[in-house]
């Protein structure tokens, strides 16, 4: 199984565990309240959305990752397309970072 699929599967597991906040409003709330361990923004999200989360996550010192399409992220969560999601669990965030580092192809900023 390729690493991209592994990352999406981990996101799916985190959703089942109730450790994901998705959608722009919930993701922003998780970051600002200090609950977000890591944020994913879809590669095909608007420039505004990507910039907004990059700036917000830099300010709140939350790692942000541009990864997957809106459809891939939504599908991984068993929902419609999502342009952003926050991982609320340190263990899942570490596992995802590990996969991202192996993956190498995605932009990851801490």
Protein Blocks (a to p, Z undefined) as FASTA:
>chain_A
ZZklmmmmmmmmmmmnopacedjklmmmmmmnopagbdcddfkbcfklmmmmmmmmmmno
pacddedjfklmmmmnopacdfbdcdfbfklmmmmmmmmmmnomaccdZZ
